[in-house]
Amino acid sequence: MRLNRELACQEVVELVTAYLDDALLPDDRERFEEHLVFCDGCQNYLHQMRGTIAAVGRVRVELPAELQEKLLEAFRGWREA
Amino acid sequence: MIAYKFLAPGAVAPFTGFHWPVGEWVAASGRDQCRQGIHACRIRDLPLWIHAELWEIELAGEIDEQPRKVVAERGRLVQRVTGWNEGLAAEFGRFCAARTRERVGFLPVGSGYVGDVDRFVATGRIPIAGFAAARAAEWRDGPGAYEEEREAQAGWLAERLGLGE
């Protein structure tokens, strides 16, 4: 049995980007953080995501315009899905 | 209002990385109080947010009492609750394990929970020991038992740490 308000690890993984973007609703944010208190695996995952974002943010890469547009289009589609 | 706040070692907020100064008022950084307000625990919230350090915090301004935390406009760390340390955390874990053993240890599937909680305590994973103890209670007696177990944990912490509100 699982309480409705409690997130599973898979849900935490799915929500991590929204959490880092500060885009979660307050209740979801609380549920997310409550899960982190007791879940070492998700703490590590969040830590790795933060590290990855920081590292990638320092990389200077010029994408070909066509590739960049394809990627943006794919992300837009993902958001809508 | 006097409340409590669990922090990572060095008085660091575990989710934001904010380094809390001691004795200085800290104001919420924006109008969205729930996201940017000062988050703290009443006694009953403590088992949900366990971390390395426990601090007494004074809250001021608008205070929103939510089901599992309080959120305020301003907060000031008053003093560290020094009684909360690795030794007491382990003792708390053993308290959770003992209650789990008593509640579900004699049941075929329930004994698995006892093993889980014992293992978490033995490896110093105290927050999940408390969670698993509450989950074991829920498994046997329904969702109300989860909350009941969390209340028992909060009561134990308050008594052993001499906390009041």
gemmi code that builds the backbone of each chain (N, CA, C; Angstrom):
import gemmi

chains = {
    "A": [
        ("MET", (0.847, -1.199, 0.000), (0.000, 0.000, 0.000), (0.887, 1.256, 0.000)),
        ("ARG", (0.472, 2.231, -0.759), (1.271, 3.447, -0.837), (0.342, 4.633, -0.670)),
        ("LEU", (0.744, 5.577, 0.167), (-0.086, 6.765, 0.342), (-0.137, 7.536, -0.971)),
        ("ASN", (-1.283, 8.118, -1.276), (-1.420, 8.854, -2.535), (-0.433, 10.010, -2.633)),
        ("ARG", (-0.145, 10.612, -1.491), (0.682, 11.805, -1.542), (2.173, 11.474, -1.675)),
        ("GLU", (2.474, 10.215, -1.586), (3.886, 9.844, -1.558), (4.396, 9.480, -2.951)),
        ("LEU", (5.529, 9.995, -3.308), (6.071, 9.725, -4.631), (6.924, 8.469, -4.613)),
        ("ALA", (6.907, 7.754, -5.726), (7.838, 6.640, -5.914), (9.088, 7.183, -6.601)),
        ("CYS", (10.157, 6.399, -6.544), (11.423, 6.860, -7.124), (11.271, 7.204, -8.610)),
        ("GLN", (10.506, 6.395, -9.312), (10.342, 6.648, -10.748), (9.703, 8.020, -10.984)),
        ("GLU", (8.749, 8.376, -10.130), (8.101, 9.686, -10.282), (9.088, 10.809, -9.973)),
        ("VAL", (9.926, 10.576, -8.982), (10.936, 11.581, -8.641), (11.860, 11.819, -9.836)),
        ("VAL", (12.262, 10.724, -10.461), (13.141, 10.844, -11.640), (12.438, 11.644, -12.740)),
        ("GLU", (11.147, 11.368, -12.928), (10.410, 12.080, -13.978), (10.240, 13.571, -13.653)),
        ("LEU", (10.212, 13.890, -12.369), (9.938, 15.276, -11.968), (11.201, 16.097, -11.717)),
        ("VAL", (12.354, 15.457, -11.814), (13.560, 16.147, -11.343), (13.838, 17.430, -12.137)),
        ("THR", (13.594, 17.411, -13.431), (13.845, 18.617, -14.230), (12.916, 19.753, -13.801)),
        ("ALA", (11.649, 19.404, -13.602), (10.689, 20.437, -13.161), (11.092, 20.969, -11.784)),
        ("TYR", (11.597, 20.074, -10.933), (12.045, 20.516, -9.603), (13.199, 21.507, -9.729)),
        ("LEU", (14.159, 21.166, -10.575), (15.320, 22.037, -10.733), (14.949, 23.353, -11.424)),
        ("ASP", (13.901, 23.319, -12.230), (13.420, 24.547, -12.876), (12.481, 25.338, -11.968)),
        ("ASP", (12.252, 24.805, -10.764), (11.330, 25.454, -9.816), (9.936, 25.569, -10.415)),
        ("ALA", (9.558, 24.523, -11.136), (8.276, 24.568, -11.840), (7.218, 23.653, -11.211)),
        ("LEU", (7.553, 23.009, -10.109), (6.563, 22.133, -9.469), (5.581, 22.951, -8.646)),
        ("LEU", (4.357, 22.465, -8.575), (3.382, 23.080, -7.675), (3.863, 22.867, -6.234)),
        ("PRO", (3.474, 23.771, -5.335), (3.983, 23.672, -3.958), (3.803, 22.300, -3.322)),
        ("ASP", (2.630, 21.690, -3.518), (2.399, 20.392, -2.885), (3.308, 19.321, -3.486)),
        ("ASP", (3.494, 19.384, -4.796), (4.378, 18.408, -5.443), (5.826, 18.618, -5.010)),
        ("ARG", (6.183, 19.869, -4.854), (7.542, 20.168, -4.409), (7.782, 19.581, -3.010)),
        ("GLU", (6.786, 19.732, -2.158), (6.920, 19.184, -0.804), (7.038, 17.664, -0.846)),
        ("ARG", (6.207, 17.048, -1.670), (6.254, 15.584, -1.786), (7.612, 15.141, -2.329)),
        ("PHE", (8.118, 15.882, -3.272), (9.426, 15.577, -3.864), (10.516, 15.637, -2.777)),
        ("GLU", (10.500, 16.720, -2.012), (11.550, 16.896, -0.999), (11.391, 15.910, 0.158)),
        ("GLU", (10.140, 15.592, 0.460), (9.908, 14.617, 1.526), (10.501, 13.261, 1.128)),
        ("HIS", (10.373, 12.923, -0.134), (10.954, 11.670, -0.628), (12.484, 11.701, -0.513)),
        ("LEU", (13.060, 12.848, -0.820), (14.523, 12.949, -0.787), (15.080, 12.715, 0.610)),
        ("VAL", (14.295, 13.060, 1.631), (14.789, 12.926, 3.004), (15.201, 11.486, 3.295)),
        ("PHE", (14.401, 10.548, 2.784), (14.706, 9.163, 3.159), (15.259, 8.315, 2.017)),
        ("CYS", (15.381, 8.886, 0.825), (15.805, 8.059, -0.311), (17.204, 8.465, -0.791)),
        ("ASP", (18.187, 7.684, -0.386), (19.571, 7.993, -0.766), (19.757, 7.963, -2.283)),
        ("GLY", (19.076, 7.019, -2.941), (19.234, 6.885, -4.383), (18.778, 8.138, -5.113)),
        ("CYS", (17.636, 8.674, -4.711), (17.130, 9.878, -5.380), (17.946, 11.116, -4.993)),
        ("GLN", (18.461, 11.125, -3.763), (19.382, 12.223, -3.394), (20.582, 12.220, -4.336)),
        ("ASN", (21.136, 11.032, -4.562), (22.295, 10.921, -5.454), (21.934, 11.348, -6.873)),
        ("TYR", (20.754, 10.929, -7.299), (20.332, 11.264, -8.656), (20.214, 12.781, -8.832)),
        ("LEU", (19.601, 13.424, -7.854), (19.449, 14.885, -7.916), (20.831, 15.555, -7.911)),
        ("HIS", (21.709, 15.041, -7.062), (23.068, 15.589, -6.983), (23.783, 15.448, -8.335)),
        ("GLN", (23.620, 14.280, -8.955), (24.257, 14.049, -10.257), (23.667, 14.972, -11.330)),
        ("MET", (22.363, 15.163, -11.274), (21.732, 16.058, -12.246), (22.243, 17.488, -12.092)),
        ("ARG", (22.335, 17.921, -10.833), (22.860, 19.275, -10.609), (24.291, 19.387, -11.124)),
        ("GLY", (25.083, 18.365, -10.857), (26.479, 18.370, -11.315), (26.567, 18.373, -12.826)),
        ("THR", (25.704, 17.580, -13.454), (25.708, 17.506, -14.923), (25.327, 18.857, -15.530)),
        ("ILE", (24.286, 19.463, -14.955), (23.842, 20.763, -15.481), (24.949, 21.805, -15.324)),
        ("ALA", (25.612, 21.773, -14.179), (26.695, 22.745, -13.955), (27.844, 22.521, -14.933)),
        ("ALA", (28.183, 21.233, -15.152), (29.307, 20.925, -16.044), (28.962, 21.271, -17.489)),
        ("VAL", (27.783, 20.865, -17.924), (27.385, 21.119, -19.319), (27.237, 22.618, -19.567)),
        ("GLY", (26.819, 23.333, -18.528), (26.657, 24.784, -18.673), (27.962, 25.509, -18.953)),
        ("ARG", (29.069, 24.844, -18.638), (30.375, 25.477, -18.875), (30.956, 25.120, -20.237)),
        ("VAL", (30.311, 24.165, -20.897), (30.840, 23.719, -22.189), (30.392, 24.674, -23.283)),
        ("ARG", (31.323, 25.057, -24.134), (30.992, 25.947, -25.258), (30.862, 25.101, -26.523)),
        ("VAL", (29.660, 24.921, -26.972), (29.432, 24.135, -28.182), (28.551, 24.937, -29.118)),
        ("GLU", (28.980, 25.059, -30.349), (28.152, 25.710, -31.371), (27.495, 24.610, -32.197)),
        ("LEU", (26.195, 24.500, -32.089), (25.495, 23.494, -32.879), (25.174, 24.069, -34.256)),
        ("PRO", (25.201, 23.213, -35.270), (24.710, 23.660, -36.572), (23.249, 24.113, -36.411)),
        ("ALA", (22.869, 25.169, -37.087), (21.534, 25.750, -36.921), (20.431, 24.728, -37.173)),
        ("GLU", (20.650, 23.891, -38.182), (19.611, 22.910, -38.521), (19.418, 21.909, -37.384)),
        ("LEU", (20.542, 21.450, -36.814), (20.474, 20.495, -35.699), (19.819, 21.141, -34.486)),
        ("GLN", (20.183, 22.376, -34.222), (19.607, 23.081, -33.076), (18.080, 23.182, -33.215)),
        ("GLU", (17.638, 23.500, -34.424), (16.190, 23.629, -34.648), (15.499, 22.283, -34.477)),
        ("LYS", (16.154, 21.210, -34.925), (15.566, 19.872, -34.782), (15.442, 19.513, -33.295)),
        ("LEU", (16.462, 19.832, -32.561), (16.431, 19.525, -31.119), (15.334, 20.318, -30.422)),
        ("LEU", (15.264, 21.599, -30.741), (14.234, 22.428, -30.112), (12.837, 21.917, -30.455)),
        ("GLU", (12.682, 21.509, -31.690), (11.383, 20.979, -32.125), (11.035, 19.711, -31.343)),
        ("ALA", (12.048, 18.871, -31.175), (11.810, 17.623, -30.428), (11.408, 17.925, -28.989)),
        ("PHE", (12.054, 18.894, -28.373), (11.718, 19.248, -26.989), (10.328, 19.865, -26.900)),
        ("ARG", (9.975, 20.674, -27.896), (8.630, 21.250, -27.902), (7.587, 20.125, -27.974)),
        ("GLY", (7.853, 19.169, -28.825), (6.940, 18.039, -28.959), (6.843, 17.249, -27.680)),
        ("TRP", (7.971, 17.089, -27.014), (7.993, 16.354, -25.757), (7.156, 17.064, -24.708)),
        ("ARG", (7.285, 18.376, -24.638), (6.511, 19.162, -23.687), (5.017, 18.974, -23.923)),
        ("GLU", (4.631, 19.028, -25.223), (3.206, 18.902, -25.532), (2.702, 17.501, -25.224)),
        ("ALA", (3.560, 16.510, -25.443), (3.167, 15.129, -25.166), (3.041, 14.953, -23.664)),
    ],
    "B": [
        ("MET", (6.796, 32.813, 16.717), (6.574, 31.378, 16.864), (7.933, 30.678, 16.898)),
        ("ILE", (8.060, 29.743, 17.817), (9.271, 28.925, 17.856), (8.995, 27.608, 17.142)),
        ("ALA", (9.873, 27.275, 16.231), (9.738, 26.019, 15.488), (11.136, 25.394, 15.385)),
        ("TYR", (11.262, 24.387, 14.531), (12.538, 23.670, 14.416), (12.897, 23.477, 12.951)),
        ("LYS", (14.192, 23.315, 12.731), (14.634, 23.163, 11.347), (15.778, 22.154, 11.294)),
        ("PHE", (15.616, 21.148, 10.493), (16.721, 20.212, 10.254), (17.598, 20.756, 9.127)),
        ("LEU", (18.887, 20.701, 9.335), (19.833, 21.197, 8.337), (20.957, 20.187, 8.124)),
        ("ALA", (21.637, 20.324, 7.010), (22.819, 19.509, 6.739), (23.980, 20.060, 7.584)),
        ("PRO", (25.068, 19.303, 7.725), (26.188, 19.780, 8.541), (26.652, 21.178, 8.128)),
        ("GLY", (26.907, 22.022, 9.144), (27.342, 23.386, 8.868), (26.188, 24.347, 8.701)),
        ("ALA", (25.001, 23.941, 9.165), (23.801, 24.791, 9.084), (23.449, 25.136, 7.631)),
        ("VAL", (23.533, 24.128, 6.784), (23.220, 24.314, 5.358), (21.857, 23.697, 5.061)),
        ("ALA", (21.018, 24.460, 4.366), (19.697, 23.939, 3.985), (19.880, 22.794, 2.985)),
        ("PRO", (19.310, 21.632, 3.265), (19.599, 20.463, 2.426), (19.082, 20.560, 1.000)),
        ("PHE", (18.028, 21.323, 0.770), (17.469, 21.369, -0.587), (17.971, 22.561, -1.394)),
        ("THR", (18.217, 23.676, -0.735), (18.617, 24.875, -1.480), (20.112, 25.154, -1.387)),
        ("GLY", (20.784, 24.548, -0.402), (22.206, 24.828, -0.213), (22.458, 26.145, 0.506)),
        ("PHE", (21.392, 26.785, 0.964), (21.549, 28.069, 1.657), (22.283, 27.864, 2.980)),
        ("HIS", (23.286, 28.701, 3.215), (24.063, 28.616, 4.451), (23.426, 29.541, 5.484)),
        ("TRP", (22.804, 28.957, 6.490), (22.074, 29.756, 7.468), (23.015, 30.439, 8.450)),
        ("PRO", (22.878, 31.753, 8.574), (23.624, 32.433, 9.629), (22.906, 32.197, 10.969)),
        ("VAL", (23.644, 32.231, 12.038), (23.020, 32.010, 13.348), (22.707, 33.369, 13.973)),
        ("GLY", (21.469, 33.528, 14.433), (21.084, 34.748, 15.138), (20.668, 35.899, 14.258)),
        ("GLU", (20.743, 35.738, 12.956), (20.362, 36.826, 12.041), (19.038, 36.491, 11.361)),
        ("TRP", (18.200, 37.506, 11.221), (16.929, 37.291, 10.536), (17.165, 37.078, 9.048)),
        ("VAL", (16.490, 36.093, 8.514), (16.536, 35.824, 7.077), (15.118, 36.005, 6.559)),
        ("ALA", (14.961, 36.796, 5.511), (13.635, 37.058, 4.962), (13.414, 36.234, 3.704)),
        ("ALA", (12.157, 35.848, 3.489), (11.816, 35.120, 2.265), (12.166, 35.989, 1.069)),
        ("SER", (12.611, 35.327, 0.006), (13.165, 36.093, -1.107), (12.132, 36.532, -2.125)),
        ("GLY", (10.905, 36.101, -1.994), (9.929, 36.492, -3.009), (8.520, 36.460, -2.472)),
        ("ARG", (7.578, 36.758, -3.343), (6.190, 36.825, -2.898), (5.560, 35.438, -2.774)),
        ("ASP", (6.114, 34.474, -3.501), (5.572, 33.125, -3.437), (6.120, 32.461, -2.181)),
        ("GLN", (5.350, 32.592, -1.112), (5.896, 32.187, 0.179), (6.178, 30.690, 0.252)),
        ("CYS", (5.346, 29.889, -0.425), (5.547, 28.451, -0.276), (6.857, 28.006, -0.908)),
        ("ARG", (7.192, 28.617, -2.058), (8.447, 28.231, -2.700), (9.644, 28.891, -2.036)),
        ("GLN", (9.463, 30.160, -1.676), (10.631, 30.924, -1.256), (10.593, 31.311, 0.209)),
        ("GLY", (9.566, 30.870, 0.929), (9.469, 31.221, 2.338), (10.434, 30.418, 3.195)),
        ("ILE", (10.411, 30.727, 4.480), (11.254, 30.016, 5.435), (10.482, 28.776, 5.893)),
        ("HIS", (11.013, 27.615, 5.602), (10.330, 26.367, 5.940), (10.838, 25.853, 7.284)),
        ("ALA", (9.921, 25.383, 8.116), (10.323, 24.867, 9.426), (9.339, 23.797, 9.879)),
        ("CYS", (9.678, 23.154, 10.979), (8.874, 22.037, 11.498), (8.235, 22.391, 12.826)),
        ("ARG", (6.966, 21.987, 12.982), (6.430, 21.849, 14.321), (6.945, 20.501, 14.843)),
        ("ILE", (6.693, 20.226, 16.095), (7.194, 18.959, 16.636), (6.656, 17.779, 15.827)),
        ("ARG", (5.380, 17.844, 15.465), (4.797, 16.689, 14.764), (5.390, 16.467, 13.369)),
        ("ASP", (6.032, 17.501, 12.828), (6.626, 17.367, 11.487), (8.046, 16.788, 11.524)),
        ("LEU", (8.653, 16.773, 12.681), (10.078, 16.450, 12.758), (10.477, 15.125, 12.091)),
        ("PRO", (9.731, 14.032, 12.323), (10.214, 12.763, 11.747), (10.275, 12.754, 10.230)),
        ("LEU", (9.532, 13.658, 9.589), (9.492, 13.676, 8.123), (10.715, 14.327, 7.509)),
        ("TRP", (11.414, 15.136, 8.297), (12.455, 15.977, 7.704), (13.811, 15.782, 8.366)),
        ("ILE", (14.041, 14.633, 8.920), (15.269, 14.377, 9.683), (16.530, 14.624, 8.851)),
        ("HIS", (17.474, 15.293, 9.466), (18.781, 15.506, 8.839), (19.832, 15.588, 9.943)),
        ("ALA", (21.038, 15.968, 9.559), (22.165, 15.860, 10.492), (22.070, 16.799, 11.692)),
        ("GLU", (21.658, 18.033, 11.448), (21.612, 19.020, 12.532), (20.175, 19.455, 12.767)),
        ("LEU", (19.866, 19.722, 14.037), (18.541, 20.249, 14.365), (18.727, 21.605, 15.052)),
        ("TRP", (17.963, 22.567, 14.583), (18.067, 23.932, 15.108), (16.703, 24.428, 15.574)),
        ("GLU", (16.740, 25.242, 16.604), (15.537, 25.971, 16.995), (15.502, 27.232, 16.145)),
        ("ILE", (14.331, 27.551, 15.610), (14.208, 28.721, 14.739), (13.014, 29.561, 15.184)),
        ("GLU", (13.222, 30.849, 15.221), (12.136, 31.771, 15.535), (11.551, 32.259, 14.215)),
        ("LEU", (10.242, 32.175, 14.092), (9.578, 32.601, 12.859), (8.784, 33.872, 13.111)),
        ("ALA", (8.682, 34.703, 12.083), (7.933, 35.958, 12.234), (7.274, 36.318, 10.912)),
        ("GLY", (6.406, 37.339, 10.981), (5.665, 37.744, 9.795), (4.512, 36.785, 9.566)),
        ("GLU", (4.057, 36.742, 8.338), (2.955, 35.834, 8.016), (3.442, 34.385, 8.103)),
        ("ILE", (2.702, 33.569, 8.824), (3.100, 32.174, 8.998), (1.977, 31.270, 8.503)),
        ("ASP", (2.311, 30.405, 7.572), (1.331, 29.504, 6.978), (1.557, 28.108, 7.566)),
        ("GLU", (0.582, 27.637, 8.322), (0.702, 26.294, 8.925), (0.151, 25.269, 7.945)),
        ("GLN", (1.018, 24.544, 7.322), (0.620, 23.533, 6.345), (0.612, 22.150, 7.008)),
        ("PRO", (0.034, 21.157, 6.317), (-0.096, 19.848, 6.973), (1.234, 19.243, 7.438)),
        ("ARG", (2.308, 19.478, 6.697), (3.559, 18.803, 7.046), (4.734, 19.743, 7.272)),
        ("LYS", (4.439, 21.024, 7.345), (5.487, 21.996, 7.651), (4.843, 23.349, 7.904)),
        ("VAL", (5.627, 24.304, 8.378), (5.158, 25.685, 8.455), (6.057, 26.518, 7.548)),
        ("VAL", (5.464, 27.551, 6.977), (6.215, 28.423, 6.070), (6.015, 29.861, 6.552)),
        ("ALA", (7.118, 30.569, 6.736), (7.034, 31.912, 7.308), (7.731, 32.933, 6.419)),
        ("GLU", (7.420, 34.197, 6.680), (8.071, 35.276, 5.927), (9.518, 35.480, 6.359)),
        ("ARG", (9.731, 35.333, 7.672), (11.085, 35.549, 8.195), (11.432, 34.473, 9.221)),
        ("GLY", (12.724, 34.208, 9.341), (13.167, 33.232, 10.327), (14.568, 33.548, 10.816)),
        ("ARG", (14.836, 33.090, 12.019), (16.149, 33.361, 12.626), (16.558, 32.121, 13.419)),
        ("LEU", (17.710, 31.563, 13.068), (18.197, 30.428, 13.854), (18.556, 30.930, 15.244)),
        ("VAL", (18.000, 30.294, 16.246), (18.249, 30.740, 17.609), (19.408, 29.949, 18.218)),
        ("GLN", (19.270, 28.651, 18.215), (20.344, 27.818, 18.767), (20.222, 26.400, 18.227)),
        ("ARG", (21.352, 25.725, 18.238), (21.334, 24.344, 17.785), (20.821, 23.451, 18.912)),
        ("VAL", (20.026, 22.483, 18.545), (19.579, 21.487, 19.524), (20.668, 20.423, 19.564)),
        ("THR", (21.578, 20.590, 20.513), (22.782, 19.752, 20.513), (22.482, 18.302, 20.896)),
        ("GLY", (21.323, 18.102, 21.514), (20.967, 16.726, 21.876), (20.762, 15.831, 20.670)),
        ("TRP", (20.470, 16.447, 19.520), (20.313, 15.656, 18.293), (21.686, 15.431, 17.689)),
        ("ASN", (22.174, 14.218, 17.837), (23.502, 13.868, 17.324), (23.443, 12.414, 16.839)),
        ("GLU", (24.562, 11.908, 16.405), (24.556, 10.547, 15.831), (24.085, 9.513, 16.836)),
        ("GLY", (24.462, 9.715, 18.093), (24.075, 8.755, 19.123), (22.573, 8.726, 19.331)),
        ("LEU", (21.985, 9.915, 19.430), (20.539, 9.954, 19.649), (19.798, 9.517, 18.389)),
        ("ALA", (20.357, 9.841, 17.238), (19.726, 9.399, 15.990), (19.677, 7.870, 15.944)),
        ("ALA", (20.761, 7.230, 16.352), (20.779, 5.761, 16.371), (19.763, 5.225, 17.377)),
        ("GLU", (19.667, 5.918, 18.501), (18.699, 5.498, 19.513), (17.266, 5.632, 18.962)),
        ("PHE", (17.052, 6.718, 18.242), (15.743, 6.924, 17.606), (15.461, 5.777, 16.623)),
        ("GLY", (16.470, 5.403, 15.873), (16.303, 4.298, 14.935), (15.942, 3.010, 15.669)),
        ("ARG", (16.586, 2.771, 16.809), (16.278, 1.552, 17.572), (14.858, 1.608, 18.134)),
        ("PHE", (14.423, 2.814, 18.497), (13.033, 2.982, 18.950), (12.079, 2.579, 17.826)),
        ("CYS", (12.365, 3.050, 16.613), (11.513, 2.711, 15.461), (11.537, 1.198, 15.219)),
        ("ALA", (12.716, 0.607, 15.337), (12.850, -0.833, 15.090), (12.068, -1.632, 16.129)),
        ("ALA", (12.150, -1.198, 17.370), (11.453, -1.925, 18.443), (9.943, -1.877, 18.220)),
        ("ARG", (9.452, -0.712, 17.825), (8.006, -0.595, 17.586), (7.576, -1.444, 16.385)),
        ("THR", (8.428, -1.500, 15.388), (8.106, -2.307, 14.208), (8.058, -3.787, 14.584)),
        ("ARG", (9.033, -4.194, 15.376), (9.088, -5.607, 15.799), (7.824, -5.958, 16.588)),
        ("GLU", (7.439, -5.042, 17.453), (6.265, -5.292, 18.299), (4.985, -5.360, 17.468)),
        ("ARG", (4.895, -4.475, 16.471), (3.650, -4.385, 15.705), (3.508, -5.465, 14.643)),
        ("VAL", (4.606, -5.772, 13.940), (4.458, -6.688, 12.803), (5.446, -7.857, 12.818)),
        ("GLY", (6.301, -7.913, 13.815), (7.378, -8.909, 13.805), (6.904, -10.344, 13.855)),
        ("PHE", (5.695, -10.564, 14.357), (5.193, -11.937, 14.503), (4.431, -12.395, 13.257)),
        ("LEU", (4.325, -11.516, 12.253), (3.587, -11.865, 11.041), (4.559, -12.268, 9.936)),
        ("PRO", (4.185, -13.235, 9.113), (5.117, -13.751, 8.097), (5.722, -12.657, 7.206)),
        ("VAL", (4.895, -11.810, 6.614), (5.433, -10.776, 5.716), (5.992, -9.618, 6.545)),
        ("GLY", (5.347, -9.344, 7.649), (5.758, -8.220, 8.494), (7.173, -8.335, 9.000)),
        ("SER", (7.616, -9.559, 9.208), (8.979, -9.713, 9.723), (10.000, -9.176, 8.726)),
        ("GLY", (9.602, -9.114, 7.451), (10.493, -8.510, 6.449), (10.713, -7.032, 6.732)),
        ("TYR", (9.657, -6.370, 7.174), (9.800, -4.957, 7.547), (10.770, -4.806, 8.718)),
        ("VAL", (10.676, -5.728, 9.655), (11.565, -5.649, 10.818), (13.025, -5.736, 10.363)),
        ("GLY", (13.277, -6.680, 9.446), (14.635, -6.817, 8.917), (15.095, -5.559, 8.208)),
        ("ASP", (14.178, -4.947, 7.447), (14.516, -3.707, 6.733), (14.895, -2.607, 7.724)),
        ("VAL", (14.038, -2.423, 8.721), (14.291, -1.326, 9.672), (15.604, -1.588, 10.427)),
        ("ASP", (15.810, -2.825, 10.841), (17.072, -3.160, 11.536), (18.281, -2.827, 10.659)),
        ("ARG", (18.170, -3.160, 9.393), (19.292, -2.919, 8.474), (19.527, -1.415, 8.293)),
        ("PHE", (18.445, -0.654, 8.185), (18.597, 0.786, 8.020), (19.252, 1.400, 9.262)),
        ("VAL", (18.845, 0.921, 10.420), (19.425, 1.458, 11.660), (20.908, 1.090, 11.744)),
        ("ALA", (21.199, -0.150, 11.398), (22.593, -0.622, 11.490), (23.513, 0.157, 10.556)),
        ("THR", (22.956, 0.656, 9.454), (23.794, 1.384, 8.493), (23.637, 2.906, 8.627)),
        ("GLY", (22.985, 3.335, 9.696), (22.898, 4.774, 9.964), (21.906, 5.518, 9.093)),
        ("ARG", (21.025, 4.787, 8.420), (20.035, 5.438, 7.545), (18.753, 5.659, 8.356)),
        ("ILE", (18.837, 6.610, 9.240), (17.768, 6.814, 10.213), (16.469, 7.355, 9.593)),
        ("PRO", (16.531, 8.328, 8.658), (15.260, 8.806, 8.089), (14.426, 7.696, 7.459)),
        ("ILE", (15.114, 6.784, 6.754), (14.334, 5.728, 6.097), (13.894, 4.666, 7.101)),
        ("ALA", (14.604, 4.543, 8.214), (14.152, 3.627, 9.274), (12.808, 4.113, 9.817)),
        ("GLY", (12.708, 5.417, 10.045), (11.445, 5.979, 10.524), (10.339, 5.804, 9.507)),
        ("PHE", (10.673, 6.028, 8.251), (9.688, 5.870, 7.182), (9.214, 4.415, 7.094)),
        ("ALA", (10.166, 3.484, 7.125), (9.800, 2.067, 6.985), (8.969, 1.595, 8.177)),
        ("ALA", (9.266, 2.124, 9.354), (8.472, 1.760, 10.538), (7.030, 2.225, 10.360)),
        ("ALA", (6.866, 3.434, 9.835), (5.515, 3.950, 9.601), (4.817, 3.166, 8.492)),
        ("ARG", (5.584, 2.808, 7.489), (5.005, 2.021, 6.388), (4.573, 0.630, 6.877)),
        ("ALA", (5.373, 0.036, 7.755), (5.002, -1.275, 8.315), (3.697, -1.164, 9.102)),
        ("ALA", (3.563, -0.090, 9.848), (2.332, 0.121, 10.619), (1.148, 0.252, 9.673)),
        ("GLU", (1.349, 0.986, 8.598), (0.278, 1.162, 7.616), (-0.084, -0.172, 6.961)),
        ("TRP", (0.947, -0.949, 6.658), (0.723, -2.255, 6.019), (-0.200, -3.116, 6.885)),
        ("ARG", (0.007, -3.076, 8.189), (-0.818, -3.922, 9.047), (-2.172, -3.291, 9.380)),
        ("ASP", (-2.164, -1.983, 9.663), (-3.363, -1.390, 10.266), (-3.985, -0.245, 9.474)),
        ("GLY", (-3.520, 0.015, 8.280), (-4.161, 1.039, 7.451), (-3.498, 2.398, 7.560)),
        ("PRO", (-3.917, 3.334, 6.677), (-3.245, 4.644, 6.578), (-3.191, 5.415, 7.894)),
        ("GLY", (-4.210, 5.260, 8.723), (-4.192, 5.969, 10.008), (-3.011, 5.553, 10.862)),
        ("ALA", (-2.598, 4.303, 10.700), (-1.474, 3.799, 11.504), (-0.154, 4.436, 11.068)),
        ("TYR", (-0.083, 4.801, 9.794), (1.122, 5.499, 9.322), (1.276, 6.809, 10.100)),
        ("GLU", (0.183, 7.572, 10.146), (0.227, 8.856, 10.853), (0.458, 8.640, 12.352)),
        ("GLU", (-0.163, 7.609, 12.878), (-0.012, 7.296, 14.310), (1.456, 7.009, 14.638)),
        ("GLU", (2.098, 6.272, 13.759), (3.505, 5.929, 13.997), (4.387, 7.175, 13.916)),
        ("ARG", (4.088, 8.031, 12.959), (4.840, 9.284, 12.835), (4.645, 10.153, 14.083)),
        ("GLU", (3.412, 10.147, 14.613), (3.156, 10.909, 15.847), (3.957, 10.341, 17.008)),
        ("ALA", (4.028, 9.032, 17.078), (4.811, 8.401, 18.157), (6.286, 8.778, 18.025)),
        ("GLN", (6.769, 8.796, 16.792), (8.177, 9.180, 16.563), (8.408, 10.630, 16.991)),
        ("ALA", (7.462, 11.497, 16.631), (7.589, 12.917, 16.993), (7.572, 13.077, 18.516)),
        ("GLY", (6.703, 12.319, 19.158), (6.621, 12.389, 20.615), (7.917, 11.944, 21.274)),
        ("TRP", (8.509, 10.900, 20.722), (9.786, 10.405, 21.261), (10.866, 11.475, 21.106)),
        ("LEU", (10.925, 12.072, 19.934), (11.946, 13.107, 19.692), (11.753, 14.293, 20.637)),
        ("ALA", (10.507, 14.720, 20.780), (10.237, 15.883, 21.643), (10.634, 15.599, 23.083)),
        ("GLU", (10.306, 14.395, 23.523), (10.615, 14.049, 24.919), (12.123, 13.936, 25.139)),
        ("ARG", (12.790, 13.228, 24.252), (14.226, 13.008, 24.444), (15.048, 14.278, 24.231)),
        ("LEU", (14.528, 15.178, 23.409), (15.268, 16.416, 23.143), (14.778, 17.583, 23.994)),
        ("GLY", (13.731, 17.340, 24.759), (13.200, 18.402, 25.620), (12.639, 19.570, 24.821)),
        ("LEU", (11.952, 19.248, 23.721), (11.431, 20.305, 22.844), (10.029, 20.727, 23.265)),
        ("GLY", (9.732, 21.976, 23.059), (8.389, 22.486, 23.307), (8.024, 23.484, 22.227)),
        ("GLU", (6.740, 23.830, 22.154), (6.303, 24.802, 21.135), (5.590, 25.961, 21.805)),
    ],
}
model = gemmi.Model(1)
for chain_id, residues in chains.items():
    chain = gemmi.Chain(chain_id)
    for i, (resn, *xyz) in enumerate(residues, 1):
        res = gemmi.Residue()
        res.name, res.seqid = resn, gemmi.SeqId(i, " ")
        for name, pos in zip(("N", "CA", "C"), xyz):
            atom = gemmi.Atom()
            atom.name, atom.element = name, gemmi.Element(name[0])
            atom.pos, atom.b_iso = gemmi.Position(*pos), 0.0
            res.add_atom(atom)
        chain.add_residue(res)
    model.add_chain(chain)
structure = gemmi.Structure()
structure.add_model(model)
structure.setup_entities()
